[in-house]
Amino acid sequence: MKVFDFLFELSQRVGQPLLRFTMGIVLLWIAGLKFVDPTPVRGMLEASLPFFAFNGFVYTLGALEIVAAILLFTGIWVRYVGLGLLVLFGGTLTVFLLAPAITYGAHGFPLLSLAGQFLLKDTVLAAAAINLVAMDSARVRARSHGEREMAARAAMQT
């Protein structure tokens, strides 16, 4: 059982930094692809949210994803980045729901097209973003609680 305890403790220590780092890699990669060729994203937007289907919007998304990745790599504003990612992945899931021709292709429900599979993975990324928010909020709360306790102890000693 000590092996499991060690693994559980290790998971607690590395879970949040690992999630931040891997989410940052995913964001950096998909953002970079938007700058190489915005056409696939623009095509999905044309089928679902046509008022966003222009290169400038796709490039703006890419730039915001790069900023989010950098913030995750540095551990700055993680809770807020996580909330922003929920909006991003929520938007992607909107495409999933509004454009069944893209999501399911010629075969229809429940068979997913390759684009549908790409979009579906955002459910997991949204859950990961929620975990980033939760873990960073808990970390900030614990640090704040610890600082209040230290201040109370110092006040009692004087």
Secondary structure, 3 states (H helix, E strand, C coil): CHHHHHHHHHHHHHHHHHHHHHHHHHHHHHHHHHHHCCHHHHHHHHHHCHHHCCHHHHHHHHHHHHHHHHHHHHCCCHHHHHHHHHHHHHHHHHHHHHCHHHHHHHHCCCCCCHHHHHHHHHHHHHHHHHHHHHHHHHHHHHHHHHHHHHHHHHHHHC
